[in-house]
Amino acid sequence: MRLLVTGGAGFIGSNFIRYMIGKYPQYDFINLDALTYAGNLENLQVIEKHQNYQFIKGDIADVEFVEEIFQKGIDTVVNFAAESHVDRSIHDPAIFTRTNILGSQVLLDASKKYGVEKFVQVSTDEVYGSLGEEGLFHETTPLSPNSPYSASKAGADLLVRAYYETYRLPVMITRCSNNYGPHQFPEKLIPLMISRALANQPLPIYGDGLNIRDWLHVEDHCQAIDLVLHKGKSGEVYNVGGNNELTNIEIVKGILKHLGKSETLIDYVQDRLGHDRRYAIDATKIKQELGWQPKYTFEDGLKETIDWYVENEDWWKRIISGEYQEYYEKQYGKI
Ligand SMILES: Cc1cn([C@H]2C[C@H](O)[C@@H](COP(=O)(O)OP(=O)(O)O[C@H]3O[C@H](C)C(=O)[C@H](O)[C@H]3O)O2)c(=O)[nH]c1=O
């Protein structure tokens, strides 16, 4: 297999490359990543010298550049490349449309032109919108995205579907719930709260803190994508969720408890615009059809993740001292 992994320097993409190289060292891996603020080649240091691994810096929305890569021979594409942070999409939606929609379309076109045998689009449960207190997202739930981020991911999903219906391009879509684990950029809830608590800084909770997310360990997610890649059916969508529904405030209190920090650090701030209330995902299909079983309990996964951030302070401090700081300070004051 000659695999093009786009967005392989990001959080989920880099975990996926490390997981896959460990499991399939005979495959060829090409990691195409634009190295935007969230891309970090440090995440791949342990495998960067592997003989079947190659990194290429570039933009998936650049048609000529992408074609040059496909000319070298690619049989499988896993598309992780995306602008992924909801808050950033609320402040500056344009780059989300360009990377997430246009970039996906450029990859689909090249895949069609060069006869790619499998195309996996890594998507999100946010495309389904928001749930009330009851119910779950199923693969058949109508798309109803609420943020510019989720709208751009839904747009890409519809294009992927269209390339199957129109051209029979062998595509599959995965839709995951909220990921957590090592190497996550400290703008997402869990690593942001861990890093701020370690620095004894206030922890900004949007609104009443009772919004619910369903948490999935990134390694369990990688295992699910591996299964879809090898056993999934063309044209199908697979939901991937950890079945760990928690309110944001429960998560933050759990982090503070594990770190032995005081709850007085909690700071309720203005709510996110259009803040989705609840995500909860039905992952029966991938379990029954492909035999997926998550191996992490949330309790163990969260503890292990917190410990990773404690042990890898240098990693996230380098990030926080860079461009991210400016962005954060504009919104919430000095970090
Ligand atoms: C950053 C931050 C977040 N929150 C709240 C907002 C959400 O209710 C929850 C999680 O927020 P986060 O931005 O980490 O993740 P989501 O907005 O749920 O979206 C994430 O999970 C999906 C599946 C993707 O597809 C996104 O790419 C990914 O970013 O914590 C706060 O209360 N304070 C904060 O400072």
The ligand as an ORCA input file, in Angstrom:
! r2SCAN-3c Opt
* xyz 0 1
  C     -11.515     25.675     24.145
  C     -12.648     25.672     25.144
  C     -13.749     24.867     24.956
  N     -14.808     24.893     25.826
  C     -15.943     24.011     25.564
  C     -16.568     24.133     24.197
  C     -17.068     22.726     23.925
  O     -18.358     22.564     24.469
  C     -16.100     21.825     24.650
  C     -15.035     21.232     23.749
  O     -14.474     22.293     22.999
  P     -13.327     22.066     21.914
  O     -13.064     23.368     21.262
  O     -12.198     21.361     22.555
  O     -14.001     21.007     20.937
  P     -15.351     21.047     20.055
  O     -15.778     22.404     19.757
  O     -16.340     20.129     20.711
  O     -14.800     20.369     18.704
  C     -13.836     19.318     18.703
  O     -14.420     18.043     18.504
  C     -15.101     17.877     17.277
  C     -15.647     16.482     17.201
  C     -14.351     18.343     16.099
  O     -14.591     17.914     14.988
  C     -13.450     19.532     16.247
  O     -12.475     19.587     15.253
  C     -12.813     19.566     17.602
  O     -12.191     20.826     17.766
  O     -15.476     22.659     25.628
  C     -14.781     25.709     26.949
  O     -15.728     25.721     27.746
  N     -13.682     26.515     27.141
  C     -12.610     26.541     26.288
  O     -11.655     27.308     26.502
*
